[in-house]
Amino acid sequence: MKVDKGIILVDQLSGSRESTHTRLRFRYEPKDKRVLRIGEDVTKADGATGESTLVSTNLLTGQRVTEKRQYDEKKKKDALLSSKKEKVPVSRRYLEDVDISTYGGPRAPAAPTKSI
């Protein structure tokens, strides 16, 4: 976590071969006296195939960009395969509304239940 120009950035990386990198952006809203989530970037990648997908969403404007990439061994960097822009609904979401487990990292299996 870090603060840059009044924006709180929260990063989480989970997984190994298949990984999810989540970056959430927040800022304090004096009017609401709450911390508002203003953006998110979620990258899902496969280390074995070099494929990755980035979904970047501006939660203030509703602008979303989805990029598909493939790692290029010769150039030693990701090559952009496709980029798609779309508009998504805007709603005010706050820090306390965030559940990082919904972003697709590895999850522990559910505990077995007993029937009676």
Secondary structure, 3 states (H helix, E strand, C coil): CEEECCEEEEEEEEECCEEEEEEEEEEEECCCCEEEEEEEEEEEEECCCCEEEEEEEECCCCEEEEEEEEEECCCCEEEEEEEEEEECCCCCEEHHHCCHHHHCCCCCCCCCCCCC
